[in-house]
Amino acid sequence: MTLHWKRPEACADANACPEVAIAEGSVYVRSSLQPTAIAQLTTEEWRDLLSAIRAGEFDL
């Protein structure tokens, strides 16, 4: 399977960016610094992660 990676527009010219690829039933996440270290999430896990980020659950 070939994944098509996307990164946020704010990271267009940066080297340390999150990258996401969406496939049927799964969402893949990696860092541009370690492109071979890929996390695979279900779409439900992805939605939960985004909700937690938006709610500030990971803010320091």
Secondary structure, DSSP 8 states (H G I E B T S, - for coil): -----B--GGGTT-SS-EEEEEETTEEEEEETTEEEEEEEEEHHHHHHHHHHHHTTTT--
